[in-house]
Every structure is written in C-alpha cells, then in structure tokens.
Amino acid sequence: MDKAAKHTSAWADAATGQMHPARSHEVHARVRSFSRAGGRLRASQHAALERHGDSYLVQVPRRDAIRTVDPDFVLDPQQVFGRRAPLIVEVGPGGGEALLAAAKANPDTDFFAVEVWETAIAKIVSAAAAQALDNVKVVAADASQLLATALPVGCASEVWTFFPDPWRKSRHRKRRLVNEAYAALVARVLAPGGVWRLATDWADYAWQMRDVVEAVSAKGLFTYPDAGARPQLGSDTWVEGDKGNGPDPGSPRGVMGGWSQRFSGRKLTRFEARGIAEGRTIRDLTALRTDQKLTPEIDSREAAQREVAQREVAQSEVAQPENGASGLRAPSA
C-alpha cells in the first residue's frame, strides 16, 4: 500500500500482520529516535513471520500510527511468558545478535526485544525460532511510548541500550534516544537494584550518555558506580574536532571518564566489530536503579521537555553487585 493510502484507510503492517487505524490530521507529532520502520522483506523473512510470528510477536494496540502504543495497553511479562522470571528489555536490538546469544546462555531469564524495523523484527523471529528459544518475545513499538505506559513499574531487572542511532548531524540531535526523559522512563520500568546498560562507538554520543547518567544520578534515580572511571579511554586514537572519536570534553560537572568495563554478557556483534575496525572506541556505561520513586516534579518537567521538543519537530519537519554485575552467563563466542 502506498503512503497516501495509509493516511486514508486502515492497513496491515508487513512485519507483524497487525492492522493499523487510518491516519489523519489528528495523528500526534512526536520526536522519534528512528527515521522509519520499513524495509523490504525477503521471501524467507515473510515465511518466517508467517510461520513463527504467533509464537514470538507481541501484538501491541496502536495509538494512531505504526509503532505507537495505545496508552491503555498493559504488557504483563508474566502473562506473556507464562512464568515469573528476571526480565531484560533491550531497546533497539537490531538483528538481535547480542540478545539472542544472551537468551540462549540464560534460559531462566526472559527477554523483550523492542524494535521498530521490519527487517530486524523478521531476523530476530527467524533466528529465535531456529534456536527454539522460548524466553524471547519481540515487541514492535516505539520504546519511549512502551516504557512510559505499557510495561509495569519495576518489572525489569535490566534495560539495555546498546549502540542507538547517533544521529550525527547537529540538527538531528533532538532525535537521539538517550536523554533525561528517556532515562526517567528506564527508571520507571527498572526494579530497585536493576541495571541500565548503555554502549556506543560514537564519541560525542558517549559524552551525552555520560551527562545524562550523571544528571539522573544527581536526582537520586540511579547510582553511577563508574563515575570518573577510565578517563583516558580512547586517548591513543583521539582526533581533535572529530565528533565520532574526539577527546573527552568533560561533563557539565567537570568530570572526565565514567566508563565501565565492557559488559561480558554482550556478544561482540558485527556492528560493534565494524566500529572497532574503523578506529572508534567502544564506551560502556552502567547505572544502578535506586529505590527512589519518580516524583511529580521530575515527571512534569520531563513531560514539558517532551512537549516542547514535539512542537519543534512539528514546526520544522514535514512528514546489584559492584559495577552492575548481573549474574548473567556470558554468551559463547
């Protein structure tokens, strides 16, 4: 179906087979961390979704457009998996290399793969089925909306945000996923003592992540055990003025570093290996959820920030243990 038809009649998502409501002028403008959710599926990917979609895809009621989430929808992990188990939520797993390896190595832990790209969704479903994994489910949804309302408060033991799109151009920075509003959403779904793991190979996104973790830790939502750690990481390959591999400017509080040791539970994916081969430094960050509840002051401030950002995009565009050791078994190489 062409784009024009999608705006005037109900239509089906090629990846999930789910029907979506007709779009109209009432669709809410929102800042997205992804550019589009499409992609051409190969015949084998179509076949995998047809055969295994019912087993691996979570059906998400939409608010008004593809990948949006009905605010009344509740996604109960215990109901989905049929058991009570530790839950890891990975936002943007791509083809799922790291998540699937972790799921295979840790059958007593459940995993939600929150992904928007149709081709990536198909790859995860196909690979999970091939390995007969019963502790993986794919949620095709905008993570910012899913974490805000659908997932129960404190349901997750870990949230992973590995290698999100760095949106390299300055005018696109508002689309970056990791900001204080997103951190508050992560805090909402993490149980006390839960772990937020982040990684990027893009230097000035690493600085932004560090500044966000520092800021939300100052609010009491997280602790930041590696604050100031490894300040010279990557210094042997720094290139002055290079946003992807430049020198650490320090945080707003004047702190350099803040990098964790590489998470042993993350399989070295082709994407990460390519960043290393191109000379970029991989930086991991770890934040531990405290038992402080989200306050109305924090909620209202973050909501106001999101509202301002949404107006801007609508006007400018058309169309636990130390260092967060989790006890997870490392995936085999």
C-alpha positions in Angstrom: 0.0 0.0 0.0 1.4 3.4 -0.9 1.8 6.2 1.7 -1.2 8.1 0.5 -3.4 5.1 1.1 -2.1 4.7 4.6 -3.4 8.1 5.6 -6.9 7.3 4.4 -7.7 3.7 5.3 -6.8 1.0 7.7 -3.7 -1.0 6.7 -1.7 -4.0 7.7 1.9 -4.0 9.0 4.1 -6.2 6.7 6.2 -7.4 9.6 3.6 -8.2 12.2 0.4 -8.6 10.1 -1.3 -6.3 12.5 -3.9 -3.9 11.3 -3.4 -0.2 11.9 -6.0 2.6 12.1 -6.3 5.2 9.3 -4.1 8.2 9.8 -5.3 11.7 9.7 -4.6 15.3 10.8 -5.2 14.1 14.4 -2.0 12.0 14.5 0.2 13.4 17.2 3.5 14.9 16.2 6.3 13.2 18.2 10.1 13.2 18.2 11.2 9.7 17.1 14.6 8.1 17.6 14.1 6.3 14.3 13.6 7.6 10.8 11.1 5.0 9.5 10.1 1.5 10.3 10.0 -0.1 6.9 12.4 -2.2 4.9 11.9 -4.7 2.1 11.4 -8.2 3.5 12.9 -11.2 1.6 10.6 -14.1 0.9 12.3 -16.2 3.6 11.6 -13.4 6.1 8.0 -13.3 5.1 7.8 -17.0 5.5 9.4 -16.9 9.0 6.9 -14.3 10.2 4.0 -16.3 8.8 5.2 -19.5 10.5 6.6 -18.2 13.8 5.0 -14.7 14.3 2.3 -16.0 16.6 5.0 -17.5 18.9 7.3 -14.6 19.1 5.5 -11.3 18.3 3.6 -9.4 20.9 0.5 -7.7 19.5 0.5 -4.0 20.5 -2.6 -1.9 20.2 -1.7 1.3 18.4 -2.5 4.8 19.4 -2.8 6.4 16.0 0.2 5.3 13.8 2.6 2.5 13.2 4.8 1.6 16.2 2.8 3.9 18.5 1.3 2.4 21.7 -2.2 2.7 23.0 -1.8 4.4 26.4 -4.4 2.0 27.9 -2.3 -1.1 26.8 -0.7 -3.1 29.6 2.1 -5.5 28.7 2.4 -8.0 31.5 5.7 -10.0 31.2 4.4 -12.8 33.4 1.4 -13.3 31.3 3.4 -13.2 28.0 6.0 -15.7 29.1 3.8 -17.7 31.4 6.2 -17.6 34.4 7.8 -15.3 36.9 11.5 -14.7 35.9 14.1 -12.0 35.6 13.3 -9.7 32.6 15.7 -8.0 30.4 14.4 -5.3 28.0 16.7 -4.4 25.0 15.7 -1.3 23.2 16.8 -1.4 19.5 18.5 -4.8 19.3 18.7 -4.6 15.5 19.0 -8.2 14.2 19.2 -9.4 17.8 22.7 -10.9 17.8 23.5 -9.9 21.4 20.0 -10.5 22.8 19.7 -14.0 21.2 23.1 -15.1 22.4 22.3 -13.9 25.9 18.9 -15.6 25.8 20.4 -18.9 24.7 23.0 -18.7 27.5 20.4 -17.7 30.1 17.3 -19.8 29.7 16.0 -18.8 33.2 15.8 -15.1 32.1 13.2 -13.6 29.8 14.0 -11.1 27.1 11.9 -8.4 25.4 13.3 -7.2 22.1 11.8 -3.7 21.5 12.4 -3.0 17.8 10.8 -0.8 15.1 12.5 -2.0 11.9 10.5 -4.7 10.0 13.6 -6.4 8.6 15.2 -6.5 12.1 12.0 -7.9 13.5 11.9 -10.7 10.9 15.6 -11.6 11.6 15.0 -11.9 15.3 11.9 -14.0 14.9 13.6 -16.3 12.3 16.8 -16.8 14.5 14.8 -17.3 17.7 12.7 -20.0 16.0 15.8 -21.7 14.5 17.2 -21.9 18.0 13.9 -22.9 19.6 14.2 -20.2 22.2 11.2 -19.8 24.4 12.4 -16.9 26.5 12.4 -14.3 23.8 9.5 -12.0 22.6 9.6 -9.2 20.0 7.7 -6.0 20.7 7.3 -3.9 17.6 6.8 -0.5 19.2 8.3 3.0 19.9 10.3 2.3 23.0 9.6 5.7 24.5 5.9 5.1 24.5 6.2 1.4 25.5 8.3 2.2 28.6 6.1 5.2 29.5 2.8 3.3 29.9 2.6 -0.3 28.8 5.3 -2.1 30.9 4.5 -2.4 34.6 6.5 -0.2 37.0 9.6 -2.1 38.3 9.1 -5.1 36.1 12.6 -5.3 34.6 15.9 -6.4 36.1 17.9 -4.8 33.3 17.4 -2.4 30.4 19.9 -2.5 27.5 20.5 0.5 25.2 23.4 -0.7 23.0 24.6 1.4 20.0 21.5 3.5 19.4 21.5 5.7 16.3 23.9 8.6 17.0 22.1 11.0 14.7 25.3 12.6 13.7 24.1 15.9 12.3 23.6 18.7 14.8 20.0 19.4 13.6 19.1 15.8 14.3 20.4 15.7 17.9 16.9 16.1 19.3 16.2 12.6 17.9 18.8 10.9 20.0 17.1 8.3 22.2 19.2 8.8 25.3 18.2 11.9 27.1 16.9 12.7 30.6 13.3 12.0 29.6 14.2 8.5 28.3 16.3 7.9 31.5 13.2 8.6 33.6 11.3 6.0 31.5 14.1 3.5 32.1 13.9 4.3 35.8 10.1 3.7 35.7 10.4 0.1 34.5 13.6 -1.0 36.4 13.2 -2.7 39.8 15.3 -1.2 42.6 18.8 -2.5 42.1 18.1 -3.0 38.4 20.8 -2.2 35.9 20.7 0.2 32.9 23.5 -0.8 30.5 24.5 1.5 27.6 27.2 1.4 24.9 28.1 3.4 21.9 31.0 3.8 19.5 30.3 7.4 18.7 32.3 9.7 21.0 30.0 12.7 21.4 27.0 10.5 22.0 29.1 8.8 24.7 29.6 12.3 26.3 25.8 12.8 26.1 25.1 9.5 27.7 27.6 10.2 30.5 26.0 13.6 31.1 22.5 12.1 31.2 23.5 9.3 33.6 25.3 11.9 35.8 22.2 14.1 35.8 19.7 11.4 36.7 22.0 10.1 39.4 22.1 13.5 40.9 18.3 13.4 41.1 18.6 10.1 43.1 17.0 7.8 40.5 20.3 5.9 39.8 23.7 5.4 41.3 26.7 5.7 38.9 29.4 3.4 40.3 31.9 4.2 37.5 31.6 8.0 37.6 35.0 9.3 36.6 36.4 5.9 35.8 38.8 5.3 32.9 39.2 8.9 31.9 41.9 8.1 29.3 39.9 5.5 27.5 40.4 6.0 23.8 43.1 8.7 24.2 45.5 6.9 22.0 43.2 7.4 19.0 41.6 10.7 19.7 41.3 13.1 16.8 40.8 16.7 17.7 37.5 18.0 16.3 36.2 14.5 15.4 32.7 14.1 16.8 32.9 10.3 16.4 36.3 9.8 18.0 37.3 13.1 19.6 38.7 13.9 23.1 36.6 13.9 26.2 35.4 17.5 27.0 34.3 16.5 30.5 30.8 16.6 31.9 28.9 19.7 33.0 30.2 18.9 36.5 33.8 18.8 35.1 34.2 15.0 35.4 36.1 13.1 32.8 35.5 9.5 32.0 32.7 7.5 33.5 33.2 4.3 31.5 32.5 0.8 32.7 34.4 -2.3 31.6 32.9 -3.9 28.6 29.8 -5.9 29.5 30.8 -9.5 29.3 27.2 -10.5 28.6 27.2 -8.7 25.3 28.3 -10.8 22.4 30.6 -9.0 20.0 28.3 -8.2 17.1 29.2 -7.4 13.5 28.2 -3.8 14.2 30.4 -3.4 17.2 33.3 -5.1 15.4 33.0 -2.7 12.5 33.2 0.3 14.8 36.4 -1.1 16.3 37.8 -1.8 12.8 37.1 1.8 11.8 39.2 3.1 14.8 36.3 4.2 17.1 36.4 3.5 20.8 33.6 1.5 22.4 32.4 3.0 25.6 30.1 1.2 28.1 28.1 2.9 30.9 26.3 1.3 33.8 23.7 2.9 36.1 22.0 1.1 39.0 18.4 1.9 39.9 17.8 3.2 43.4 14.5 2.7 45.3 13.6 6.4 44.9 10.2 6.8 43.3 9.7 9.1 40.3 8.4 12.4 41.8 5.7 14.6 40.3 8.3 17.3 39.9 10.5 15.0 37.7 7.6 13.7 35.8 6.1 17.1 35.0 9.5 18.6 34.0 10.3 15.7 31.6 6.8 15.9 30.1 7.2 19.6 29.5 10.5 18.9 27.8 8.9 16.3 25.5 6.1 18.7 24.7 8.5 21.4 23.6 10.5 19.0 21.5 7.4 17.7 19.9 6.3 21.2 18.9 9.7 21.9 17.5 9.7 18.9 15.3 6.1 19.5 14.1 7.1 23.0 13.1 10.5 22.2 11.5 9.7 18.9 9.7 7.3 17.8 7.2 6.0 14.2 7.0 23.2 -5.0 42.1 26.8 -6.2 42.8 29.6 -3.7 42.1 29.6 -2.2 38.7 26.3 -3.8 37.9 27.4 -7.4 37.7 24.2 -9.2 37.0 25.0 -12.9 37.3 24.1 -13.4 33.6 26.2 -16.1 31.9 28.3 -14.7 29.1 27.2 -15.9 25.6 29.6 -18.3 23.9 31.8 -16.7 21.2 
